[in-house]
Amino acid sequence: MLARITLSAILLLSASPAMAQNVAQVPEASALTLFALGIAGVIIGRRLSMRKSDED
């Protein structure tokens, strides 16, 4: 019984990505971080440029 559970656990953990066809791909955390930093930079840059043009 224990051998059967262990064997099924090994097979479950070693499932190849080809078997998982209906799984959504999740982007890496570093890619999301870079994207968020880029968006934040654009927002901050626009706000700073609007302040400079208002002071003139």
KOLDODO-347297 format. One record per atom (N, C-alpha, C, O): residue number from 1; x, y, z. Coordinates in steps of 0.2 Angstrom, whole numbers. Example, Ala and Ser with C-alpha at 12.3 -4.5 7.8 and 13.67 -1.06 7.14 Angstrom:
<atoms>
atom pos = 1	u = 66	v = -28	w = 39
atom pos = 1	u = 62	v = -22	w = 39
atom pos = 1	u = 66	v = -16	w = 39
atom pos = 1	u = 71	v = -17	w = 42
atom pos = 2	u = 64	v = -11	w = 35
atom pos = 2	u = 68	v = -5	w = 36
atom pos = 2	u = 64	v = 0	w = 39
atom pos = 2	u = 67	v = 6	w = 40
</atoms>
This chain:
<atoms>
atom pos = 1	u = 4	v = -6	w = 0
atom pos = 1	u = 0	v = 0	w = 0
atom pos = 1	u = 4	v = 6	w = 0
atom pos = 1	u = 3	v = 11	w = -4
atom pos = 2	u = 9	v = 7	w = 4
atom pos = 2	u = 14	v = 12	w = 5
atom pos = 2	u = 18	v = 13	w = -2
atom pos = 2	u = 19	v = 19	w = -4
atom pos = 3	u = 20	v = 8	w = -5
atom pos = 3	u = 23	v = 8	w = -11
atom pos = 3	u = 19	v = 11	w = -17
atom pos = 3	u = 21	v = 15	w = -21
atom pos = 4	u = 13	v = 9	w = -17
atom pos = 4	u = 8	v = 12	w = -22
atom pos = 4	u = 7	v = 19	w = -21
atom pos = 4	u = 7	v = 23	w = -26
atom pos = 5	u = 6	v = 22	w = -15
atom pos = 5	u = 6	v = 29	w = -13
atom pos = 5	u = 12	v = 32	w = -15
atom pos = 5	u = 12	v = 38	w = -18
atom pos = 6	u = 18	v = 30	w = -14
atom pos = 6	u = 24	v = 33	w = -16
atom pos = 6	u = 25	v = 33	w = -23
atom pos = 6	u = 27	v = 38	w = -26
atom pos = 7	u = 23	v = 28	w = -27
atom pos = 7	u = 24	v = 28	w = -34
atom pos = 7	u = 19	v = 33	w = -37
atom pos = 7	u = 21	v = 36	w = -42
atom pos = 8	u = 13	v = 33	w = -35
atom pos = 8	u = 8	v = 38	w = -37
atom pos = 8	u = 11	v = 45	w = -36
atom pos = 8	u = 9	v = 50	w = -40
atom pos = 9	u = 14	v = 46	w = -30
atom pos = 9	u = 16	v = 53	w = -29
atom pos = 9	u = 22	v = 55	w = -33
atom pos = 9	u = 22	v = 61	w = -35
atom pos = 10	u = 26	v = 50	w = -35
atom pos = 10	u = 32	v = 51	w = -39
atom pos = 10	u = 29	v = 53	w = -46
atom pos = 10	u = 32	v = 58	w = -49
atom pos = 11	u = 25	v = 49	w = -48
atom pos = 11	u = 22	v = 50	w = -55
atom pos = 11	u = 18	v = 57	w = -55
atom pos = 11	u = 18	v = 60	w = -61
atom pos = 12	u = 15	v = 59	w = -50
atom pos = 12	u = 11	v = 65	w = -50
atom pos = 12	u = 16	v = 71	w = -50
atom pos = 12	u = 15	v = 76	w = -53
atom pos = 13	u = 21	v = 70	w = -46
atom pos = 13	u = 26	v = 76	w = -46
atom pos = 13	u = 31	v = 77	w = -52
atom pos = 13	u = 33	v = 82	w = -54
atom pos = 14	u = 31	v = 71	w = -56
atom pos = 14	u = 36	v = 71	w = -62
atom pos = 14	u = 32	v = 72	w = -68
atom pos = 14	u = 34	v = 70	w = -73
atom pos = 15	u = 26	v = 74	w = -68
atom pos = 15	u = 21	v = 75	w = -74
atom pos = 15	u = 25	v = 80	w = -78
atom pos = 15	u = 27	v = 86	w = -76
atom pos = 16	u = 25	v = 79	w = -85
atom pos = 16	u = 28	v = 83	w = -89
atom pos = 16	u = 24	v = 89	w = -91
atom pos = 16	u = 17	v = 88	w = -91
atom pos = 17	u = 26	v = 95	w = -93
atom pos = 17	u = 22	v = 100	w = -95
atom pos = 17	u = 18	v = 98	w = -102
atom pos = 17	u = 12	v = 102	w = -103
atom pos = 18	u = 20	v = 93	w = -105
atom pos = 18	u = 16	v = 91	w = -111
atom pos = 18	u = 9	v = 89	w = -109
atom pos = 18	u = 4	v = 89	w = -113
atom pos = 19	u = 9	v = 86	w = -103
atom pos = 19	u = 3	v = 83	w = -101
atom pos = 19	u = -2	v = 88	w = -98
atom pos = 19	u = -8	v = 87	w = -98
atom pos = 20	u = 0	v = 94	w = -96
atom pos = 20	u = -4	v = 99	w = -94
atom pos = 20	u = -6	v = 104	w = -99
atom pos = 20	u = -2	v = 109	w = -100
atom pos = 21	u = -11	v = 103	w = -103
atom pos = 21	u = -12	v = 106	w = -109
atom pos = 21	u = -17	v = 112	w = -107
atom pos = 21	u = -17	v = 118	w = -111
atom pos = 22	u = -21	v = 112	w = -102
atom pos = 22	u = -26	v = 117	w = -101
atom pos = 22	u = -24	v = 121	w = -95
atom pos = 22	u = -28	v = 124	w = -91
atom pos = 23	u = -18	v = 123	w = -94
atom pos = 23	u = -15	v = 127	w = -89
atom pos = 23	u = -13	v = 134	w = -91
atom pos = 23	u = -10	v = 134	w = -96
atom pos = 24	u = -15	v = 139	w = -88
atom pos = 24	u = -14	v = 146	w = -90
atom pos = 24	u = -6	v = 147	w = -88
atom pos = 24	u = -4	v = 145	w = -83
atom pos = 25	u = -3	v = 150	w = -93
atom pos = 25	u = 4	v = 152	w = -91
atom pos = 25	u = 4	v = 158	w = -87
atom pos = 25	u = 1	v = 163	w = -88
atom pos = 26	u = 8	v = 158	w = -82
atom pos = 26	u = 9	v = 163	w = -77
atom pos = 26	u = 16	v = 167	w = -78
atom pos = 26	u = 21	v = 163	w = -78
atom pos = 27	u = 16	v = 173	w = -79
atom pos = 27	u = 22	v = 177	w = -80
atom pos = 27	u = 26	v = 177	w = -74
atom pos = 27	u = 24	v = 176	w = -69
atom pos = 28	u = 33	v = 177	w = -75
atom pos = 28	u = 38	v = 177	w = -70
atom pos = 28	u = 37	v = 184	w = -66
atom pos = 28	u = 35	v = 189	w = -68
atom pos = 29	u = 39	v = 183	w = -59
atom pos = 29	u = 38	v = 189	w = -55
atom pos = 29	u = 42	v = 195	w = -57
atom pos = 29	u = 41	v = 201	w = -56
atom pos = 30	u = 48	v = 193	w = -60
atom pos = 30	u = 53	v = 199	w = -62
atom pos = 30	u = 50	v = 202	w = -68
atom pos = 30	u = 51	v = 208	w = -68
atom pos = 31	u = 46	v = 199	w = -72
atom pos = 31	u = 43	v = 202	w = -78
atom pos = 31	u = 38	v = 207	w = -76
atom pos = 31	u = 37	v = 213	w = -78
atom pos = 32	u = 34	v = 205	w = -71
atom pos = 32	u = 29	v = 209	w = -68
atom pos = 32	u = 31	v = 215	w = -64
atom pos = 32	u = 29	v = 220	w = -65
atom pos = 33	u = 37	v = 214	w = -61
atom pos = 33	u = 40	v = 219	w = -57
atom pos = 33	u = 43	v = 225	w = -62
atom pos = 33	u = 42	v = 231	w = -61
atom pos = 34	u = 46	v = 222	w = -67
atom pos = 34	u = 48	v = 227	w = -72
atom pos = 34	u = 43	v = 231	w = -76
atom pos = 34	u = 43	v = 237	w = -77
atom pos = 35	u = 37	v = 228	w = -77
atom pos = 35	u = 32	v = 231	w = -80
atom pos = 35	u = 29	v = 236	w = -76
atom pos = 35	u = 27	v = 242	w = -78
atom pos = 36	u = 28	v = 234	w = -69
atom pos = 36	u = 25	v = 239	w = -64
atom pos = 36	u = 29	v = 245	w = -63
atom pos = 36	u = 27	v = 251	w = -63
atom pos = 37	u = 36	v = 244	w = -63
atom pos = 37	u = 41	v = 249	w = -62
atom pos = 37	u = 40	v = 254	w = -68
atom pos = 37	u = 41	v = 260	w = -68
atom pos = 38	u = 40	v = 251	w = -74
atom pos = 38	u = 39	v = 255	w = -80
atom pos = 38	u = 33	v = 260	w = -80
atom pos = 38	u = 33	v = 266	w = -82
atom pos = 39	u = 27	v = 257	w = -78
atom pos = 39	u = 21	v = 260	w = -78
atom pos = 39	u = 22	v = 266	w = -73
atom pos = 39	u = 19	v = 272	w = -74
atom pos = 40	u = 24	v = 264	w = -67
atom pos = 40	u = 25	v = 269	w = -61
atom pos = 40	u = 30	v = 275	w = -64
atom pos = 40	u = 29	v = 281	w = -62
atom pos = 41	u = 35	v = 273	w = -68
atom pos = 41	u = 40	v = 278	w = -70
atom pos = 41	u = 36	v = 283	w = -75
atom pos = 41	u = 37	v = 289	w = -75
atom pos = 42	u = 32	v = 280	w = -79
atom pos = 42	u = 28	v = 285	w = -84
atom pos = 42	u = 23	v = 289	w = -80
atom pos = 42	u = 23	v = 295	w = -82
atom pos = 43	u = 20	v = 287	w = -75
atom pos = 43	u = 15	v = 291	w = -71
atom pos = 43	u = 19	v = 296	w = -68
atom pos = 43	u = 17	v = 302	w = -68
atom pos = 44	u = 24	v = 295	w = -64
atom pos = 44	u = 28	v = 300	w = -61
atom pos = 44	u = 31	v = 305	w = -65
atom pos = 44	u = 31	v = 311	w = -64
atom pos = 45	u = 34	v = 302	w = -71
atom pos = 45	u = 37	v = 307	w = -76
atom pos = 45	u = 32	v = 312	w = -79
atom pos = 45	u = 33	v = 318	w = -80
atom pos = 46	u = 26	v = 310	w = -80
atom pos = 46	u = 20	v = 314	w = -82
atom pos = 46	u = 18	v = 319	w = -77
atom pos = 46	u = 17	v = 325	w = -79
atom pos = 47	u = 18	v = 317	w = -71
atom pos = 47	u = 16	v = 322	w = -66
atom pos = 47	u = 21	v = 327	w = -65
atom pos = 47	u = 20	v = 333	w = -64
atom pos = 48	u = 28	v = 325	w = -65
atom pos = 48	u = 33	v = 330	w = -64
atom pos = 48	u = 33	v = 335	w = -70
atom pos = 48	u = 35	v = 341	w = -69
atom pos = 49	u = 32	v = 332	w = -76
atom pos = 49	u = 33	v = 337	w = -82
atom pos = 49	u = 27	v = 342	w = -82
atom pos = 49	u = 27	v = 347	w = -84
atom pos = 50	u = 21	v = 339	w = -79
atom pos = 50	u = 15	v = 344	w = -79
atom pos = 50	u = 16	v = 349	w = -74
atom pos = 50	u = 14	v = 355	w = -75
atom pos = 51	u = 20	v = 348	w = -68
atom pos = 51	u = 21	v = 353	w = -63
atom pos = 51	u = 26	v = 358	w = -66
atom pos = 51	u = 25	v = 364	w = -65
atom pos = 52	u = 31	v = 356	w = -70
atom pos = 52	u = 36	v = 361	w = -73
atom pos = 52	u = 33	v = 365	w = -78
atom pos = 52	u = 34	v = 371	w = -78
atom pos = 53	u = 28	v = 363	w = -82
atom pos = 53	u = 25	v = 367	w = -87
atom pos = 53	u = 20	v = 372	w = -83
atom pos = 53	u = 19	v = 377	w = -86
atom pos = 54	u = 17	v = 370	w = -78
atom pos = 54	u = 13	v = 375	w = -74
atom pos = 54	u = 16	v = 380	w = -71
atom pos = 54	u = 14	v = 386	w = -70
atom pos = 55	u = 23	v = 379	w = -69
atom pos = 55	u = 27	v = 384	w = -65
atom pos = 55	u = 29	v = 389	w = -70
atom pos = 55	u = 31	v = 395	w = -68
atom pos = 56	u = 30	v = 388	w = -76
atom pos = 56	u = 33	v = 393	w = -81
atom pos = 56	u = 28	v = 398	w = -83
atom pos = 56	u = 29	v = 403	w = -87
</atoms>
